[in-house]
Amino acid sequence: MKNQTYLNVPVILYFLEKGAQPTGTVQNLLKKAEVFKEFSSNQMKFN
């Protein structure tokens, strides 16, 4: 059995662009998946 996770990147980026603030855990997962490379750095204002 494989432990796999699927990230729907277009939907994730949509919600980030709308101002969604990911939790610390989710933010770490998105960094590992390199999702933030697709999200411009001037929009990354997480608390």
Buried (B, 14 or more C-beta within 10 A) or exposed (E): EEEEEEEEBEEBBEEBEEEEEBEEEEBEBBEEEEBBEEBEEEEEEEE
